[in-house]
Amino acid sequence: MFTFSQFLRLPQVKELTCLSKSSIYRLMEQGDFPKQVALGARSVVWVRADIEDWCAQKVNAALG
């Protein structure tokens, strides 16, 4: 079940992750980045918690 979360647009995802647009989409295609959520025919977002979790996993992996 999905509970309400804050949504992020691509510029915000890029800022939080320090990744380029092409890197984000490549990682998504490889299954190594959270998938976007379609809100409409031409509108997609990412769930903030998913992006924050992904960032935390990367930091933990680098430190661990």
C-alpha positions in Angstrom: 0.0 0.0 0.0 1.3 3.4 -0.9 1.2 6.3 1.6 1.6 9.9 0.6 5.2 10.9 0.0 6.8 14.0 -1.3 7.5 14.0 -5.0 10.6 15.2 -6.8 11.0 16.4 -10.4 14.1 15.6 -12.5 16.0 18.8 -11.6 15.6 18.1 -7.9 16.7 14.4 -8.4 19.7 15.6 -10.2 20.6 18.1 -7.5 20.2 15.5 -4.7 22.2 12.8 -6.4 24.7 14.9 -8.3 23.9 12.7 -11.4 23.2 13.8 -14.9 19.9 13.1 -16.6 21.5 10.5 -18.9 23.1 8.8 -15.9 19.8 8.7 -14.0 18.0 7.1 -17.0 20.8 4.7 -17.7 20.9 3.5 -14.0 17.1 3.2 -14.1 17.3 1.0 -17.2 19.9 -1.2 -15.5 17.7 -1.5 -12.4 20.1 0.4 -10.2 18.1 3.5 -9.6 14.5 4.1 -8.3 11.9 4.1 -11.1 9.9 7.2 -11.8 6.1 7.5 -11.3 3.9 8.7 -14.1 1.4 11.3 -12.9 0.0 12.0 -16.3 0.7 11.6 -20.0 3.7 13.9 -19.9 4.5 14.2 -16.2 6.8 12.0 -14.2 8.2 12.3 -10.6 10.3 10.3 -8.2 9.3 9.5 -4.6 11.6 11.5 -2.3 12.0 8.6 0.2 13.2 6.3 -2.7 15.8 8.7 -3.8 17.0 9.4 -0.2 17.2 5.6 0.4 19.2 5.1 -2.8 21.7 7.9 -1.7 22.0 6.4 1.8 22.8 3.0 0.3 25.5 4.5 -1.9 27.1 6.3 1.1 26.9 3.1 3.3 28.4 1.0 0.5 31.3 3.5 0.1 32.0 3.6 3.8 31.4 -0.1 4.6 
